[in-house]
Amino acid sequence: MKSRHADCQVVKRRGTLYVINKTNPKFKARQGATKGTRLSKKGVKSL
């Protein structure tokens, strides 16, 4: 992942890459979600 803004920070948490930007939140991004971190719909079992 590339940082798209001067204030972007790339952080790796639990195997997932996140781009965080506190000054301009529209640059938030996420890549590489694993089975345990995928967002699941309410009432649907996670993988």
matplotlib code that plots the C-alpha trace (Angstrom):
import matplotlib.pyplot as plt

x = [0.0, 1.2, 0.6, -1.5, -1.0, 2.0, 0.3, -0.6, 0.7, 0.9, 0.3, 0.2, -2.1, -2.9, -1.6, -3.7, -2.2, -4.1, -3.5, -4.4, -4.6, -5.8, -5.8, -7.9, -9.8, -10.9, -7.5, -8.2, -7.6, -7.3, -5.6, -5.1, -7.9, -7.5, -10.3, -10.4, -10.6, -13.2, -16.3, -19.4, -23.0, -25.2, -26.6, -24.1, -21.4, -17.8, -15.6]
y = [0.0, 3.5, 6.5, 9.0, 12.0, 13.5, 12.7, 9.1, 6.4, 2.7, 0.4, -3.4, -5.0, -8.7, -9.3, -6.5, -3.3, -0.1, 3.4, 6.0, 9.7, 11.9, 15.2, 13.9, 10.7, 10.1, 8.5, 5.6, 2.2, -1.5, -4.4, -8.1, -8.9, -12.4, -14.8, -13.5, -9.9, -9.9, -7.9, -10.2, -9.3, -9.7, -13.2, -14.7, -17.0, -15.9, -18.0]
z = [0.0, -0.7, 1.4, -0.5, 1.7, 3.6, 7.0, 6.2, 8.5, 7.4, 10.4, 10.5, 13.0, 13.3, 9.7, 8.2, 6.8, 7.7, 6.4, 9.0, 8.5, 11.4, 9.5, 6.5, 7.3, 3.7, 3.1, 5.5, 3.9, 4.8, 3.0, 3.7, 6.1, 7.5, 8.5, 12.0, 11.1, 8.4, 9.1, 9.3, 8.9, 12.0, 12.2, 9.7, 11.1, 10.4, 8.1]

ax = plt.figure().add_subplot(projection="3d")
ax.plot(x, y, z, "-o")
ax.set_aspect("equal")
plt.show()
